[in-house]
């Protein structure tokens, strides 16, 4: 049972792409709630929520790809 290194590298790439979003998303959400007196509050909040959701998707897809590379579906 050999490991598919190409799929493994692709999965690690997805996980490394999600790492900045894990920090940017909550930071933007916190910033949006601290600056509710401005008109940009909803835009920053929306971008933060999208960043958090995309980080969760990339983590899920990266782990799924790594499992496919390890266990050869």
C-alpha positions as CSV (number, residue, x, y, z in Angstrom):
1,X,0.0,0.0,0.0
2,X,2.0,3.0,-1.3
3,X,1.3,6.6,-0.5
4,X,0.3,8.9,-3.3
5,X,2.7,11.8,-2.7
6,X,1.1,14.1,-5.3
7,X,-2.2,13.9,-3.4
8,X,-0.4,14.3,-0.1
9,X,1.3,17.5,-1.3
10,X,-1.9,18.9,-2.6
11,X,-3.6,18.2,0.7
12,X,-0.8,19.9,2.6
13,X,-1.1,22.9,0.2
14,X,-4.8,23.2,1.0
15,X,-4.1,23.1,4.7
16,X,-1.3,25.7,4.5
17,X,-3.7,27.9,2.5
18,X,-6.2,27.7,5.3
19,X,-3.7,28.7,8.0
20,X,-3.7,32.5,7.2
21,X,-7.5,32.5,7.0
22,X,-7.8,31.0,10.4
23,X,-6.2,34.1,11.8
24,X,-7.6,36.7,9.4
25,X,-11.3,35.7,9.8
26,X,-11.7,36.1,13.5
27,X,-9.6,39.2,13.5
28,X,-11.9,40.8,10.9
29,X,-15.0,39.7,12.9
30,X,-13.6,41.2,16.1
31,X,-12.6,44.4,14.2
32,X,-16.2,44.7,12.8
33,X,-17.8,44.4,16.2
34,X,-15.4,46.9,17.8
35,X,-16.1,49.5,15.0
36,X,-19.9,49.4,14.9
37,X,-20.2,53.1,14.6
38,X,-18.8,53.2,11.1
39,X,-20.6,52.4,7.9
40,X,-18.1,49.7,6.9
41,X,-19.2,47.5,9.8
42,X,-21.3,45.1,7.7
43,X,-18.8,44.8,4.9
44,X,-16.0,43.9,7.2
45,X,-18.2,41.5,9.1
46,X,-19.2,39.8,5.9
47,X,-15.6,39.4,4.7
48,X,-14.6,38.0,8.1
49,X,-17.4,35.4,8.0
50,X,-16.5,34.4,4.4
51,X,-12.9,34.1,5.5
52,X,-13.8,31.8,8.4
53,X,-16.1,29.7,6.2
54,X,-13.5,29.3,3.5
55,X,-10.9,28.3,6.1
56,X,-13.2,25.6,7.4
57,X,-13.8,24.4,3.8
58,X,-10.1,24.3,3.0
59,X,-9.3,22.4,6.1
60,X,-12.0,19.8,5.4
61,X,-11.0,19.5,1.7
62,X,-7.3,19.3,2.6
63,X,-7.8,16.5,5.2
64,X,-10.0,14.7,2.7
65,X,-7.3,14.9,0.1
66,X,-4.6,13.7,2.5
67,X,-6.7,10.7,3.5
68,X,-7.2,9.9,-0.2
69,X,-3.5,10.1,-0.7
70,X,-2.7,7.9,2.3
71,X,-5.3,5.2,1.8
72,X,-5.6,5.2,-2.0
73,X,-9.4,5.3,-2.6
